[in-house]
Amino acid sequence: MATKNLLEAIHDGLAEEMRADESVMVLGEDVGRAGGVFRVTEGLQEEFGPLRVLDTPLAESLISGAAIGLSVNGMRPVAEIQFADFIPPAFDQIVSEAARFYYRSNGAWSCPLTIRVPYGAVPGGALYHSQSVEAYFCNTPGLKVVAPSFPADAKAMLKSAIRDPNPVLFFEHKKSYRLVKEEVPEEVPEVPLDEARVHREGTDLTVVSYGMVLHTVLEVAEKLREEQGIETEVVEPRTLYPLDRASILEAARKTGKFLVVSEANVTGSVSAEIAALVAREAFEWLDAPVTRLGAPDVPVAGFAKPMMDALVPDAAKIEDAMLELARY
């Protein structure tokens, strides 16, 4: 058992799967000699060679297309899209090809492909390095969309993603890479790719969240317990598609008050889908309107810090939303 940050846990998960299975390989921009722009793949090319840790041209459509080809020819590629903001050129390959292999072949073909996607707002990231694009892919049957927020979960779920017979998008909040740390066992237990995690038990309200803002939600929940005796149930979906509907609905019915917090734009978001689920399936247990907190409908965080602060829900905004709901 060692203390690891999110980046280190993901690195370890990749290395262990590559040692265990020679069909697992990594490809992407600067993943080899440079070790990736965030250093997630540092040292892997030295250990496994340039054919299993492959530097590619700066072309996301090529990365995704090549990874699909590798996956249907006996390999288990892990493709890295350097920033989530750069994924649009790969969209057609992922949505029109990878997601449909199993369905269009009536189960005869599989596409064991993992695509790692660093996402989320960071200071100075601005228009092309701060987006949350997960909702685009949560409308695509045939894909799994995973977004763990803690190191041990990230390591375990990356292993599950690599072993999955069909495509998985693995979202990693880049601001949490070095900030979020916890003890991570060398042998992590397997985590299914459709199972939420309850971080706190509560009776007064339920908050569902993921990504970097989840950690802020947990801090605010502890503050409200200590200062006002408000007990908050906090649930992390971990997998955004398909959702663990049963766990989310159980938490909503338990408290009768339900809030979803993310840093993505509210309209058309994952939080919108979660809110719709609860409003439809848990209506008779609700004591207040289902509430959402997220980014306003502007394209993305601006370069200036005040603009980013206005976009991403901070502790004050989250506390206000939780208090308003608790007092409803």
Secondary structure as GFF3:
##gff-version 3
##sequence-region A 1 328
A	DSSP	beta_strand	2	5	.	.	.	ID=ss1
A	DSSP	alpha_helix	6	20	.	.	.	ID=ss2
A	DSSP	beta_strand	24	28	.	.	.	ID=ss3
A	DSSP	alpha_helix	44	48	.	.	.	ID=ss4
A	DSSP	beta_strand	53	55	.	.	.	ID=ss5
A	DSSP	alpha_helix	60	71	.	.	.	ID=ss6
A	DSSP	beta_strand	76	80	.	.	.	ID=ss7
A	DSSP	three_ten_helix	84	86	.	.	.	ID=ss8
A	DSSP	three_ten_helix	88	90	.	.	.	ID=ss9
A	DSSP	alpha_helix	91	92	.	.	.	ID=ss10
A	DSSP	pi_helix	93	97	.	.	.	ID=ss11
A	DSSP	three_ten_helix	98	100	.	.	.	ID=ss12
A	DSSP	alpha_helix	101	104	.	.	.	ID=ss13
A	DSSP	beta_strand	114	119	.	.	.	ID=ss14
A	DSSP	three_ten_helix	126	128	.	.	.	ID=ss15
A	DSSP	alpha_helix	134	137	.	.	.	ID=ss16
A	DSSP	beta_strand	144	146	.	.	.	ID=ss17
A	DSSP	alpha_helix	151	163	.	.	.	ID=ss18
A	DSSP	beta_strand	168	173	.	.	.	ID=ss19
A	DSSP	three_ten_helix	174	176	.	.	.	ID=ss20
A	DSSP	beta_strand	181	184	.	.	.	ID=ss21
A	DSSP	beta_strand	197	200	.	.	.	ID=ss22
A	DSSP	beta_strand	205	209	.	.	.	ID=ss23
A	DSSP	alpha_helix	212	228	.	.	.	ID=ss24
A	DSSP	beta_strand	232	236	.	.	.	ID=ss25
A	DSSP	beta_strand	239	241	.	.	.	ID=ss26
A	DSSP	alpha_helix	245	255	.	.	.	ID=ss27
A	DSSP	beta_strand	258	265	.	.	.	ID=ss28
A	DSSP	alpha_helix	270	281	.	.	.	ID=ss29
A	DSSP	three_ten_helix	283	285	.	.	.	ID=ss30
A	DSSP	beta_strand	291	295	.	.	.	ID=ss31
A	DSSP	alpha_helix	305	311	.	.	.	ID=ss32
A	DSSP	alpha_helix	315	326	.	.	.	ID=ss33
###
